[in-house]
């Protein structure tokens, strides 16, 4: 190495080193006497520029900078699940033991617990040829998740030694292989992977299976596919974090990766305490047994925010390669974009819209492109569904992060402040939200729920749009002027809004609703609409129908019919028929 490389300039998290040829672009480095973790982001003839992922307070010029010879990598192995990491995969529990409630600078803690023993079954046999991505051993990581150890993507070879089943630590060798060149490689229980490089796959599969969330407004009106991407934009207090919590709890993914990126510390600690108390509805075990949390709060260094998103997606890809369906929640990508903007400003780059760097769209697309349902190198099927929250300032959806995210995601679940303040949850605005997965998913819905589901959905959407137009007229001239058939549309749309779209996260039967129950609810509401329309057509006033109290009854049916008693919907249909036919006879 010759002369030691020294810090020349310090500008917040951006460090420069003068006249050096030691480092390569994207190399991970240790900065200063405290050995802070950094990454080389720019090199020219005179200066090497480094962004530091830790607080640079107290750093001085002429302190040493030391290269590692490789990019910023994460360690992949058992012990990731049920752990809480910061943006560069340092386990916060282990750091708390070492340095208390606040992270010390340069805290050197191994990402995975190297002393913990895992009960490993070795599947590889001597003489067997292993290709990249093939599973050579496995162990139960938590009570729900089986961890599969895969040959790293760049390796393949013949097994020359396979150890017996037993208890091993993450760095213990369990299989030795010899590649085509005759070189031997020791396979342990862990591997490293650079966070900015997507893990390779065999092929992308079409998005034809829905990710079922149990939230009616999403599953029915704006479904997302497994391996899909969704943006959840919303102003302050519109319920982005709450929506993501509901999805993390109830969506039918095998593993949840939750990245709190630049969120408030108290919000993040609420997530941590809530998740540790939650019971996973599918297995009856603690929710943390299938959750990976990355906590990168707003008071942590800005540059680490930028890394946390990539760390999260790399961990998600690792579990996808084992054949799991992973859902990743990024909360919020706006804070990540702000970190890009701050560092870009310190680098004196030319700003684009609203001061964001010109490469914001390409960074967003790179991130969302890593989602997808795939065939893995080991021949399994896995998927990563990415749901990114966006926090536009002043709830203005025309700002650049929202607009660019819209370009790269196929679901747009727009949260509305006025709905949230009216206690309508989830506060998804059905007029401006959309999903582009309908055509991909319709075949699945028809096969599993019949043609009616799609027909009902179409009718519900039509009624909501009709109501929207009518409300414009009502605002101008009042409700009384409308003819009865239009009043009926407004009344039925109210039942749809309050009885179907609004959902109570704290009610045992309403927090998660199966697709079959969603279909039956739509059937009953639309049945009432058809019958009432016939009565209005023979000049029976709508006020008489309202007096029967059926509209109010249907608003409450989500609570009255428990999830295991779906046959009760037929009783509602009979009740509607008898009440309206007796009204027709009187008329």
Helices and strands as residue ranges (DSSP letters): E 5-11, E 14-18, E 27-31, E 36-43, E 47-52, E 64-71, E 73-77, E 84-85, H 92-99, E 118-122, E 129-130, E 135-140, E 146-150, E 157-162, E 166-168, E 175-178, E 184-187, E 190-194, E 203-205, H 216-216, I 217-221, E 229-233, H 240-250, E 255-261, H 265-277, G 287-290, E 291-296, H 302-321, E 325-331, H 333-346, G 353-355, H 360-368, E 372-375, E 381-390, G 393-395, H 400-408, E 411-412, H 417-421, E 434-435, H 438-449, H 451-477, H 484-495, I 496-501, H 515-537, H 542-547, H 550-555, H 557-560, H 568-586
